[in-house]
């Protein structure tokens, strides 16, 4: 085998492996979105379990502000998802 052929094969394999990995931006967006969703879920549990109306109002306000953060994180996740490389064989 020629050296150029070997280099070509190695470059093809490396590019294929790079496509299989998540990009840094996508990984960050995924972790942020997942973290906020867990916080929102825990806050909802506290809200449902709470009987005191004043505490429920406080939790409700926290849920509303957290929901806005979750929406922004979801938008960032979707933007990062659209930027991910796609393997044509997976379609």
Helices and strands as residue ranges (DSSP letters): H 3-20, H 24-49, H 53-82, G 88-90
